[in-house]
Amino acid sequence: MKKLAKYITVFTLIINSLSIKAQVIQVNAELNKNQCLIGDHLTLKLTLSKPINKNILFPTFNDTITSAIEIIQKGNIDTILKENQQIKLQQILTITSFDTGLITLPTLPFLVQNDTIYDTLYSNSLLFTVQALPVDTTKQSIYDIKPPITEPFSWEEIAHYFLWGLLAILIIATAIYLYYRIKNKKPIIPIPEKPQDPPYVIALRELNLLKDKKLWQKQQYKQYYSELTDILRIYLEKQFQIPAMESLSYEIIQYLKEKMFNEDLIKNMQALLTTADFVKFAKATPLPDENDWHWKNAIAFVEQTKPINLEEKETKGDKE
């Protein structure tokens, strides 16, 4: 019985030793030579031995390892050995240096992941020497640069480039023009716009259209006075650059006084605006004669404030 227990103990120790051996993790960095000329290429071999079930990441690089060591080429991480639950991985990097003297390749980090716990293993550091190119000072090695050969200029050599450039600019400009015309829903070939009527012509036309609607006769007093005052406000803005659409009634009267309009016109305009305010805000009901009177005053205001055209001025001058 004691012998059996002894055998079991020995067997267990052997199994544990094999398991421990299988769990070995090793990282190693190796250079193919320890000295080179400036700018020469070196081969850096990174080797990792680990259990298959261990998740270990190789170090990641951009274009350099240190400020003195540049990476020319990065190889893939390859499997070079796999046995007894152990795997051996290898990556080869081509490096160079443009500094001279003794260069240190630092330890490189390998990230070990155990579930949610991370650890880091480091490779061995290496030294290598970078030598400058030998210069023979006994011989002349620096010479003057020969001047460039001057060739006569010829327009024929660049004429086709110039023409192709003009054609390209024309095509691009045409494409941009068509894009914006189509995007803004405008005709490709602009159609000349009809000259707009003067403000007083538009105002008189709108006033006559308002009269034909017969709004106040239908007891639509608010709409009648809203349209009537809007016609006059638009006329004042376009004809005299008075901000009438955004001004209160008393502000419009003040503008008219500053423009030195006829006092009777100002009084009639003030009466119209006051009546309109009462109708729109106090729901007042003006008399029929009053509605017609305000419309006639609006016509008179436009007629008496419209600009005198050239022919009228000349006629007036001849009579004088």
Summary of the structure (lengths in Angstrom):
residues: 320
radius of gyration: 48.9
end to end distance: 152.3
largest distance: 152.3
contacts: 747
relative contact order: 0.07
helix: 47%
strand: 22%
